[in-house]
Amino acid sequence: MSGRQLGRIGAATGILHVVLGLTGFFIHGYPEIGASPQQLSAWPASTSLTRF
């Protein structure tokens, strides 16, 4: 592969990484900023391990 092809593949995987990360946050949700300790401990308990 040429350097140009590798650059394009690298850029595409970087974009894919961001898209998949945001999709995961959308599917699983995440605690709010400034969440209480009770909310933080309840978040992993309510997350499905098979989907996560």
PQR file with spaces between the fields and no chain letter, atoms N, CA, C, O and H, PARSE charges and radii, in Angstrom:
ATOM       1  N    MET     1       0.834   -1.179    0.000 -0.4000 1.5000
ATOM       2  CA   MET     1       0.000    0.000    0.000 -0.0000 2.0000
ATOM       3  C    MET     1       0.877    1.241    0.000  0.5500 1.7000
ATOM       4  O    MET     1       1.967    1.264    0.571 -0.5500 1.4000
ATOM       5  N    SER     2       0.378    2.241   -0.642 -0.4000 1.5000
ATOM       6  CA   SER     2       1.127    3.493   -0.679 -0.0000 2.0000
ATOM       7  C    SER     2       0.835    4.310    0.578  0.5500 1.7000
ATOM       8  O    SER     2      -0.106    4.027    1.319 -0.5500 1.4000
ATOM       9  H    SER     2      -0.508    2.222   -1.106  0.4000 1.0000
ATOM      10  N    GLY     3       1.639    5.301    0.792 -0.4000 1.5000
ATOM      11  CA   GLY     3       1.453    6.166    1.943 -0.0000 2.0000
ATOM      12  C    GLY     3       0.120    6.892    1.910  0.5500 1.7000
ATOM      13  O    GLY     3      -0.482    7.157    2.951 -0.5500 1.4000
ATOM      14  H    GLY     3       2.404    5.531    0.190  0.4000 1.0000
ATOM      15  N    ARG     4      -0.332    7.209    0.716 -0.4000 1.5000
ATOM      16  CA   ARG     4      -1.613    7.910    0.579 -0.0000 2.0000
ATOM      17  C    ARG     4      -2.769    7.011    1.001  0.5500 1.7000
ATOM      18  O    ARG     4      -3.696    7.467    1.672 -0.5500 1.4000
ATOM      19  H    ARG     4       0.157    6.994   -0.130  0.4000 1.0000
ATOM      20  N    GLN     5      -2.723    5.746    0.615 -0.4000 1.5000
ATOM      21  CA   GLN     5      -3.774    4.799    0.998 -0.0000 2.0000
ATOM      22  C    GLN     5      -3.778    4.587    2.513  0.5500 1.7000
ATOM      23  O    GLN     5      -4.839    4.556    3.136 -0.5500 1.4000
ATOM      24  H    GLN     5      -1.970    5.376    0.069  0.4000 1.0000
ATOM      25  N    LEU     6      -2.614    4.446    3.089 -0.4000 1.5000
ATOM      26  CA   LEU     6      -2.540    4.269    4.535 -0.0000 2.0000
ATOM      27  C    LEU     6      -3.072    5.492    5.268  0.5500 1.7000
ATOM      28  O    LEU     6      -3.722    5.357    6.305 -0.5500 1.4000
ATOM      29  H    LEU     6      -1.752    4.472    2.583  0.4000 1.0000
ATOM      30  N    GLY     7      -2.808    6.664    4.752 -0.4000 1.5000
ATOM      31  CA   GLY     7      -3.338    7.886    5.355 -0.0000 2.0000
ATOM      32  C    GLY     7      -4.855    7.939    5.316  0.5500 1.7000
ATOM      33  O    GLY     7      -5.503    8.352    6.278 -0.5500 1.4000
ATOM      34  H    GLY     7      -2.280    6.774    3.910  0.4000 1.0000
ATOM      35  N    ARG     8      -5.405    7.519    4.200 -0.4000 1.5000
ATOM      36  CA   ARG     8      -6.875    7.504    4.082 -0.0000 2.0000
ATOM      37  C    ARG     8      -7.499    6.457    4.990  0.5500 1.7000
ATOM      38  O    ARG     8      -8.538    6.705    5.603 -0.5500 1.4000
ATOM      39  H    ARG     8      -4.879    7.183    3.419  0.4000 1.0000
ATOM      40  N    ILE     9      -6.871    5.287    5.082 -0.4000 1.5000
ATOM      41  CA   ILE     9      -7.377    4.245    5.977 -0.0000 2.0000
ATOM      42  C    ILE     9      -7.296    4.720    7.423  0.5500 1.7000
ATOM      43  O    ILE     9      -8.225    4.502    8.201 -0.5500 1.4000
ATOM      44  H    ILE     9      -6.027    5.086    4.584  0.4000 1.0000
ATOM      45  N    GLY    10      -6.199    5.362    7.785 -0.4000 1.5000
ATOM      46  CA   GLY    10      -6.057    5.894    9.140 -0.0000 2.0000
ATOM      47  C    GLY    10      -7.107    6.939    9.452  0.5500 1.7000
ATOM      48  O    GLY    10      -7.680    6.935   10.542 -0.5500 1.4000
ATOM      49  H    GLY    10      -5.444    5.539    7.153  0.4000 1.0000
ATOM      50  N    ALA    11      -7.368    7.834    8.513 -0.4000 1.5000
ATOM      51  CA   ALA    11      -8.393    8.858    8.722 -0.0000 2.0000
ATOM      52  C    ALA    11      -9.786    8.234    8.847  0.5500 1.7000
ATOM      53  O    ALA    11     -10.586    8.648    9.687 -0.5500 1.4000
ATOM      54  H    ALA    11      -6.903    7.838    7.628  0.4000 1.0000
ATOM      55  N    ALA    12     -10.066    7.239    8.009 -0.4000 1.5000
ATOM      56  CA   ALA    12     -11.372    6.584    8.058 -0.0000 2.0000
ATOM      57  C    ALA    12     -11.574    5.848    9.380  0.5500 1.7000
ATOM      58  O    ALA    12     -12.665    5.893    9.947 -0.5500 1.4000
ATOM      59  H    ALA    12      -9.416    6.903    7.327  0.4000 1.0000
ATOM      60  N    THR    13     -10.547    5.177    9.876 -0.4000 1.5000
ATOM      61  CA   THR    13     -10.691    4.475   11.148 -0.0000 2.0000
ATOM      62  C    THR    13     -10.820    5.464   12.304  0.5500 1.7000
ATOM      63  O    THR    13     -11.491    5.168   13.292 -0.5500 1.4000
ATOM      64  H    THR    13      -9.660    5.140    9.415  0.4000 1.0000
ATOM      65  N    GLY    14     -10.195    6.618   12.198 -0.4000 1.5000
ATOM      66  CA   GLY    14     -10.360    7.640   13.232 -0.0000 2.0000
ATOM      67  C    GLY    14     -11.782    8.157   13.284  0.5500 1.7000
ATOM      68  O    GLY    14     -12.350    8.318   14.364 -0.5500 1.4000
ATOM      69  H    GLY    14      -9.649    6.858   11.395  0.4000 1.0000
ATOM      70  N    ILE    15     -12.360    8.417   12.123 -0.4000 1.5000
ATOM      71  CA   ILE    15     -13.750    8.870   12.068 -0.0000 2.0000
ATOM      72  C    ILE    15     -14.684    7.778   12.566  0.5500 1.7000
ATOM      73  O    ILE    15     -15.625    8.057   13.308 -0.5500 1.4000
ATOM      74  H    ILE    15     -11.898    8.286   11.246  0.4000 1.0000
ATOM      75  N    LEU    16     -14.433    6.544   12.167 -0.4000 1.5000
ATOM      76  CA   LEU    16     -15.254    5.415   12.612 -0.0000 2.0000
ATOM      77  C    LEU    16     -15.187    5.256   14.128  0.5500 1.7000
ATOM      78  O    LEU    16     -16.195    4.938   14.760 -0.5500 1.4000
ATOM      79  H    LEU    16     -13.668    6.317   11.564  0.4000 1.0000
ATOM      80  N    HIS    17     -14.025    5.471   14.711 -0.4000 1.5000
ATOM      81  CA   HIS    17     -13.857    5.374   16.153 -0.0000 2.0000
ATOM      82  C    HIS    17     -14.769    6.376   16.867  0.5500 1.7000
ATOM      83  O    HIS    17     -15.428    6.029   17.847 -0.5500 1.4000
ATOM      84  H    HIS    17     -13.207    5.729   14.197  0.4000 1.0000
ATOM      85  N    VAL    18     -14.805    7.595   16.385 -0.4000 1.5000
ATOM      86  CA   VAL    18     -15.643    8.622   17.007 -0.0000 2.0000
ATOM      87  C    VAL    18     -17.126    8.271   16.852  0.5500 1.7000
ATOM      88  O    VAL    18     -17.899    8.393   17.802 -0.5500 1.4000
ATOM      89  H    VAL    18     -14.270    7.877   15.589  0.4000 1.0000
ATOM      90  N    VAL    19     -17.512    7.841   15.668 -0.4000 1.5000
ATOM      91  CA   VAL    19     -18.918    7.497   15.424 -0.0000 2.0000
ATOM      92  C    VAL    19     -19.349    6.338   16.312  0.5500 1.7000
ATOM      93  O    VAL    19     -20.426    6.382   16.907 -0.5500 1.4000
ATOM      94  H    VAL    19     -16.884    7.742   14.896  0.4000 1.0000
ATOM      95  N    LEU    20     -18.522    5.304   16.409 -0.4000 1.5000
ATOM      96  CA   LEU    20     -18.880    4.152   17.244 -0.0000 2.0000
ATOM      97  C    LEU    20     -18.904    4.517   18.725  0.5500 1.7000
ATOM      98  O    LEU    20     -19.739    4.012   19.475 -0.5500 1.4000
ATOM      99  H    LEU    20     -17.648    5.268   15.925  0.4000 1.0000
ATOM     100  N    GLY    21     -17.999    5.384   19.145 -0.4000 1.5000
ATOM     101  CA   GLY    21     -18.002    5.835   20.541 -0.0000 2.0000
ATOM     102  C    GLY    21     -19.272    6.588   20.890  0.5500 1.7000
ATOM     103  O    GLY    21     -19.879    6.338   21.932 -0.5500 1.4000
ATOM     104  H    GLY    21     -17.320    5.794   18.536  0.4000 1.0000
ATOM     105  N    LEU    22     -19.677    7.507   20.028 -0.4000 1.5000
ATOM     106  CA   LEU    22     -20.913    8.252   20.278 -0.0000 2.0000
ATOM     107  C    LEU    22     -22.136    7.342   20.219  0.5500 1.7000
ATOM     108  O    LEU    22     -23.089    7.527   20.976 -0.5500 1.4000
ATOM     109  H    LEU    22     -19.184    7.709   19.182  0.4000 1.0000
ATOM     110  N    THR    23     -22.108    6.369   19.327 -0.4000 1.5000
ATOM     111  CA   THR    23     -23.213    5.408   19.250 -0.0000 2.0000
ATOM     112  C    THR    23     -23.317    4.609   20.542  0.5500 1.7000
ATOM     113  O    THR    23     -24.416    4.360   21.037 -0.5500 1.4000
ATOM     114  H    THR    23     -21.334    6.219   18.712  0.4000 1.0000
ATOM     115  N    GLY    24     -22.174    4.208   21.086 -0.4000 1.5000
ATOM     116  CA   GLY    24     -22.188    3.476   22.355 -0.0000 2.0000
ATOM     117  C    GLY    24     -22.746    4.305   23.489  0.5500 1.7000
ATOM     118  O    GLY    24     -23.504    3.796   24.315 -0.5500 1.4000
ATOM     119  H    GLY    24     -21.281    4.410   20.684  0.4000 1.0000
ATOM     120  N    PHE    25     -22.379    5.586   23.541 -0.4000 1.5000
ATOM     121  CA   PHE    25     -22.941    6.460   24.577 -0.0000 2.0000
ATOM     122  C    PHE    25     -24.438    6.615   24.406  0.5500 1.7000
ATOM     123  O    PHE    25     -25.174    6.674   25.391 -0.5500 1.4000
ATOM     124  H    PHE    25     -21.764    5.999   22.870  0.4000 1.0000
ATOM     125  N    PHE    26     -24.898    6.683   23.162 -0.4000 1.5000
ATOM     126  CA   PHE    26     -26.327    6.827   22.904 -0.0000 2.0000
ATOM     127  C    PHE    26     -27.087    5.570   23.320  0.5500 1.7000
ATOM     128  O    PHE    26     -28.174    5.665   23.890 -0.5500 1.4000
ATOM     129  H    PHE    26     -24.300    6.635   22.362  0.4000 1.0000
ATOM     130  N    ILE    27     -26.527    4.401   23.040 -0.4000 1.5000
ATOM     131  CA   ILE    27     -27.202    3.144   23.358 -0.0000 2.0000
ATOM     132  C    ILE    27     -27.221    2.891   24.859  0.5500 1.7000
ATOM     133  O    ILE    27     -28.258    2.533   25.417 -0.5500 1.4000
ATOM     134  H    ILE    27     -25.645    4.324   22.577  0.4000 1.0000
ATOM     135  N    HIS    28     -26.084    3.074   25.511 -0.4000 1.5000
ATOM     136  CA   HIS    28     -25.968    2.702   26.917 -0.0000 2.0000
ATOM     137  C    HIS    28     -26.233    3.845   27.878  0.5500 1.7000
ATOM     138  O    HIS    28     -26.522    3.604   29.050 -0.5500 1.4000
ATOM     139  H    HIS    28     -25.241    3.365   25.058  0.4000 1.0000
ATOM     140  N    GLY    29     -26.146    5.061   27.423 -0.4000 1.5000
ATOM     141  CA   GLY    29     -26.290    6.197   28.316 -0.0000 2.0000
ATOM     142  C    GLY    29     -25.048    6.344   29.178  0.5500 1.7000
ATOM     143  O    GLY    29     -24.162    5.490   29.153 -0.5500 1.4000
ATOM     144  H    GLY    29     -25.911    5.257   26.471  0.4000 1.0000
ATOM     145  N    TYR    30     -24.985    7.397   29.919 -0.4000 1.5000
ATOM     146  CA   TYR    30     -23.853    7.648   30.791 -0.0000 2.0000
ATOM     147  C    TYR    30     -24.305    8.585   31.899  0.5500 1.7000
ATOM     148  O    TYR    30     -25.288    9.307   31.734 -0.5500 1.4000
ATOM     149  H    TYR    30     -25.705    8.091   29.940  0.4000 1.0000
ATOM     150  N    PRO    31     -23.608    8.586   33.018 -0.5600 1.5000
ATOM     151  CA   PRO    31     -24.017    9.460   34.119  0.2800 2.0000
ATOM     152  C    PRO    31     -23.845   10.931   33.749  0.5500 1.7000
ATOM     153  O    PRO    31     -22.989   11.287   32.939 -0.5500 1.4000
ATOM     154  N    GLU    32     -24.665   11.766   34.352 -0.4000 1.5000
ATOM     155  CA   GLU    32     -24.573   13.197   34.103 -0.0000 2.0000
ATOM     156  C    GLU    32     -23.305   13.766   34.714  0.5500 1.7000
ATOM     157  O    GLU    32     -22.738   13.184   35.639 -0.5500 1.4000
ATOM     158  H    GLU    32     -25.360   11.477   35.010  0.4000 1.0000
ATOM     159  N    ILE    33     -22.863   14.897   34.198 -0.4000 1.5000
ATOM     160  CA   ILE    33     -21.715   15.586   34.781 -0.0000 2.0000
ATOM     161  C    ILE    33     -22.141   16.101   36.152  0.5500 1.7000
ATOM     162  O    ILE    33     -23.196   16.722   36.282 -0.5500 1.4000
ATOM     163  H    ILE    33     -23.323   15.369   33.447  0.4000 1.0000
ATOM     164  N    GLY    34     -21.334   15.849   37.163 -0.4000 1.5000
ATOM     165  CA   GLY    34     -21.660   16.268   38.520 -0.0000 2.0000
ATOM     166  C    GLY    34     -22.646   15.338   39.201  0.5500 1.7000
ATOM     167  O    GLY    34     -23.322   15.736   40.149 -0.5500 1.4000
ATOM     168  H    GLY    34     -20.477   15.345   37.057  0.4000 1.0000
ATOM     169  N    ALA    35     -22.735   14.096   38.724 -0.4000 1.5000
ATOM     170  CA   ALA    35     -23.666   13.136   39.317 -0.0000 2.0000
ATOM     171  C    ALA    35     -23.240   12.800   40.740  0.5500 1.7000
ATOM     172  O    ALA    35     -22.058   12.837   41.083 -0.5500 1.4000
ATOM     173  H    ALA    35     -22.186   13.773   37.954  0.4000 1.0000
ATOM     174  N    SER    36     -24.220   12.477   41.545 -0.4000 1.5000
ATOM     175  CA   SER    36     -23.945   12.117   42.939 -0.0000 2.0000
ATOM     176  C    SER    36     -23.306   10.727   42.988  0.5500 1.7000
ATOM     177  O    SER    36     -23.399    9.967   42.024 -0.5500 1.4000
ATOM     178  H    SER    36     -25.180   12.446   41.267  0.4000 1.0000
ATOM     179  N    PRO    37     -22.661   10.398   44.102 -0.5600 1.5000
ATOM     180  CA   PRO    37     -22.090    9.047   44.221  0.2800 2.0000
ATOM     181  C    PRO    37     -23.135    7.940   44.063  0.5500 1.7000
ATOM     182  O    PRO    37     -22.831    6.868   43.540 -0.5500 1.4000
ATOM     183  N    GLN    38     -24.358    8.199   44.513 -0.4000 1.5000
ATOM     184  CA   GLN    38     -25.420    7.199   44.369 -0.0000 2.0000
ATOM     185  C    GLN    38     -25.777    6.984   42.894  0.5500 1.7000
ATOM     186  O    GLN    38     -26.009    5.856   42.460 -0.5500 1.4000
ATOM     187  H    GLN    38     -24.605    9.070   44.938  0.4000 1.0000
ATOM     188  N    GLN    39     -25.817    8.076   42.135 -0.4000 1.5000
ATOM     189  CA   GLN    39     -26.115    7.955   40.705 -0.0000 2.0000
ATOM     190  C    GLN    39     -24.982    7.240   39.965  0.5500 1.7000
ATOM     191  O    GLN    39     -25.223    6.443   39.058 -0.5500 1.4000
ATOM     192  H    GLN    39     -25.628    8.992   42.487  0.4000 1.0000
ATOM     193  N    LEU    40     -23.745    7.536   40.366 -0.4000 1.5000
ATOM     194  CA   LEU    40     -22.608    6.881   39.720 -0.0000 2.0000
ATOM     195  C    LEU    40     -22.587    5.385   40.012  0.5500 1.7000
ATOM     196  O    LEU    40     -22.248    4.590   39.135 -0.5500 1.4000
ATOM     197  H    LEU    40     -23.549    8.184   41.103  0.4000 1.0000
ATOM     198  N    SER    41     -22.941    4.995   41.217 -0.4000 1.5000
ATOM     199  CA   SER    41     -22.941    3.565   41.531 -0.0000 2.0000
ATOM     200  C    SER    41     -24.146    2.853   40.917  0.5500 1.7000
ATOM     201  O    SER    41     -24.083    1.650   40.662 -0.5500 1.4000
ATOM     202  H    SER    41     -23.217    5.640   41.930  0.4000 1.0000
ATOM     203  N    ALA    42     -25.232    3.571   40.677 -0.4000 1.5000
ATOM     204  CA   ALA    42     -26.417    2.959   40.062 -0.0000 2.0000
ATOM     205  C    ALA    42     -26.238    2.776   38.560  0.5500 1.7000
ATOM     206  O    ALA    42     -26.876    1.904   37.969 -0.5500 1.4000
ATOM     207  H    ALA    42     -25.283    4.548   40.884  0.4000 1.0000
ATOM     208  N    TRP    43     -25.378    3.584   37.927 -0.4000 1.5000
ATOM     209  CA   TRP    43     -25.221    3.504   36.476 -0.0000 2.0000
ATOM     210  C    TRP    43     -24.701    2.151   36.010  0.5500 1.7000
ATOM     211  O    TRP    43     -25.323    1.558   35.129 -0.5500 1.4000
ATOM     212  H    TRP    43     -24.860    4.292   38.406  0.4000 1.0000
ATOM     213  N    PRO    44     -23.582    1.612   36.553 -0.5600 1.5000
ATOM     214  CA   PRO    44     -23.145    0.299   36.055  0.2800 2.0000
ATOM     215  C    PRO    44     -24.109   -0.824   36.414  0.5500 1.7000
ATOM     216  O    PRO    44     -24.186   -1.826   35.704 -0.5500 1.4000
ATOM     217  N    ALA    45     -24.848   -0.662   37.519 -0.4000 1.5000
ATOM     218  CA   ALA    45     -25.800   -1.705   37.899 -0.0000 2.0000
ATOM     219  C    ALA    45     -26.969   -1.766   36.907  0.5500 1.7000
ATOM     220  O    ALA    45     -27.572   -2.824   36.726 -0.5500 1.4000
ATOM     221  H    ALA    45     -24.785    0.152   38.096  0.4000 1.0000
ATOM     222  N    SER    46     -27.288   -0.642   36.270 -0.4000 1.5000
ATOM     223  CA   SER    46     -28.417   -0.615   35.338 -0.0000 2.0000
ATOM     224  C    SER    46     -27.980   -0.884   33.894  0.5500 1.7000
ATOM     225  O    SER    46     -28.826   -0.966   33.003 -0.5500 1.4000
ATOM     226  H    SER    46     -26.798    0.218   36.417  0.4000 1.0000
ATOM     227  N    THR    47     -26.674   -1.023   33.651 -0.4000 1.5000
ATOM     228  CA   THR    47     -26.162   -1.268   32.304 -0.0000 2.0000
ATOM     229  C    THR    47     -26.105   -2.761   32.028  0.5500 1.7000
ATOM     230  O    THR    47     -25.586   -3.526   32.840 -0.5500 1.4000
ATOM     231  H    THR    47     -25.987   -0.957   34.374  0.4000 1.0000
ATOM     232  N    SER    48     -26.631   -3.174   30.898 -0.4000 1.5000
ATOM     233  CA   SER    48     -26.634   -4.579   30.521 -0.0000 2.0000
ATOM     234  C    SER    48     -25.223   -5.005   30.119  0.5500 1.7000
ATOM     235  O    SER    48     -24.636   -4.429   29.203 -0.5500 1.4000
ATOM     236  H    SER    48     -27.054   -2.552   30.239  0.4000 1.0000
ATOM     237  N    LEU    49     -24.687   -5.998   30.794 -0.4000 1.5000
ATOM     238  CA   LEU    49     -23.329   -6.463   30.498 -0.0000 2.0000
ATOM     239  C    LEU    49     -23.241   -7.149   29.139  0.5500 1.7000
ATOM     240  O    LEU    49     -22.187   -7.120   28.505 -0.5500 1.4000
ATOM     241  H    LEU    49     -25.164   -6.466   31.539  0.4000 1.0000
ATOM     242  N    THR    50     -24.321   -7.762   28.684 -0.4000 1.5000
ATOM     243  CA   THR    50     -24.282   -8.428   27.393 -0.0000 2.0000
ATOM     244  C    THR    50     -24.279   -7.421   26.247  0.5500 1.7000
ATOM     245  O    THR    50     -23.688   -7.680   25.199 -0.5500 1.4000
ATOM     246  H    THR    50     -25.178   -7.786   29.199  0.4000 1.0000
ATOM     247  N    ARG    51     -24.927   -6.284   26.433 -0.4000 1.5000
ATOM     248  CA   ARG    51     -24.915   -5.248   25.396 -0.0000 2.0000
ATOM     249  C    ARG    51     -23.668   -4.397   25.481  0.5500 1.7000
ATOM     250  O    ARG    51     -23.175   -3.915   24.461 -0.5500 1.4000
ATOM     251  H    ARG    51     -25.407   -6.073   27.284  0.4000 1.0000
ATOM     252  N    PHE    52     -23.147   -4.205   26.691 -0.4000 1.5000
ATOM     253  CA   PHE    52     -21.990   -3.339   26.882 -0.0000 2.0000
ATOM     254  C    PHE    52     -20.759   -4.016   26.375  0.5500 1.7000
ATOM     255  O    PHE    52     -19.669   -3.448   26.444 -0.5500 1.4000
ATOM     256  H    PHE    52     -23.547   -4.597   27.520  0.4000 1.0000
